[in-house]
Amino acid sequence: MSSKNSNKLNVPESKAAMDKFKMQAANDVGVNLKQGYNGDLTSREAGSVGGQMVKKMIESYEKSL
């Protein structure tokens, strides 16, 4: 497998905010996320972080309606 990350931010300046958001989501679901490489996470842990991020984004969007 290639270690090249194909995820691109539409606004590169938002990287710090997205990293902070990811850390907060990981904390919310009890996943020990560290800065940098997190290849030791299980699929379940990684999925729960991503799911929490999506849940928060949807809640934010719904509040703005």
Order of alpha helices (4+ residues) and beta strands (2+ residues): alpha-alpha
